[in-house]
Amino acid sequence: MIPQNTDKPTAGKAESSERRSWSYASKSSLMATIAFAFVTVPVVSLVLGMIAVGMLKQSKKNSESDRMVKFARFVAPASLIFAIMLFIIQIVGIAFVAVESARQKARQAVQVGMESSVPVVIAGFELYTDESKGLQVLFPGQPEVTTFELSGYPGTHYKSLSVVDSETYIQYSVTYIDTEIYSTESINAYLSRFPNGKSLGLGDDAKLVISEAAQYKGFPAREYLIEYTSEGVKIKNEGVGFIVNGDPIDLSVSYPATMDGNDTHFNEFTSSFVLR
């Protein structure tokens, strides 16, 4: 159902990818510097502590002034305690750096893959850009935008972009949720359950006809087909769900069941989606 993207990026997109690569490289260098600091600072502190212990021993042996002895007695345990605390922080810091680095690599791979799309043209459609999300997709007109916060999930927002073609009465929709689903297990679990959940939301008579694992531009996805009735008219809802940067995204087309699915521009519509 979904044509796979095998074409190379254009020069302009390649330049954009190079700018992002520089950005990721800069962040990686910063995290490497932080990791280096986490390693060296506790070592230096430990060395200072050992020097202070040596000073304490030496001051006692040479009967140094009470001021020197007090100074050494303070510095020695303080430096050792500080070194131990930094070693603990170091472990947490390195773990954080490793996780963040893995996420950045995954995001970079996603961005490069999504921008490898060749521009799609559909007669009567125009390019719509959502600056807040950085996405572009072809719509047969200006979409109606719906946003709300999901009940029971504070800070998690749902956004829908939807257009009904005035001539064919076909509805084209893009929806996404700003949440965080990153692990392979979580992605697979969400995608396998998503079509059934959407079917339940379309009415008691809705029937999930197709739900198949797929690939969307190289990323795990779920293709589905749902049949339901709206105001006495039988409708087919065909779509593909996938996850980008932790956010679930759904591209779908709804059309009368009497219409041939090949006339809905489903493949062209889903192929036109680009995330920048």
Disulfide bonds with the S-S distance in Angstrom:
none
